[in-house]
Amino acid sequence: MQEIIFIEDFLSPSVALANIEKVLNNMESNISSTIKDRKRNLTELREKKRVISEHIKDKRNEVTALLDHLEENLQQNASTL
């Protein structure tokens, strides 16, 4: 929720500076949170990519093993003809 700042508050230089400092501190906090969240998201995405790549590699090995088995069976059947 955003704080309402009245124009009267800016009539005093010290109050104006305090308000500007508060706004800048809030912006810094928001930017820091955004950067932290982005880094966390990138880390999570990299891990998901790694897991998916491993899964694909495992499935490829399963398919290759199945095709090798089928090839052996076909060759055996062909040699008995």
BELLINSUL-V748903 format. One line per field, one symbol per residue. psi: psi as a letter, one per 30 degrees, with the letter a starting at -180 (. if undefined). burial: I if it has 9 or more other ideal C-beta (glycine too) atoms within 8 Angstrom, else O. A space follows every 10 residues. Layout:
psi: ???
burial: ???
//
This chain:
psi: kkkkkkefff ekeeeeeeee eeeeeeeeee eeeeeeeeee eeeeeeeeee eeeeeeeeee eeeeeeeeee eeeeeeeeff .
burial: OOOOOOOOII OOOOIIOOIO OOOOOOOOOO OOOOOOOOOO OOOOOOOOOO OOOOOOOOOO OOOOOOOOOO OOOOOOOOOO O
//
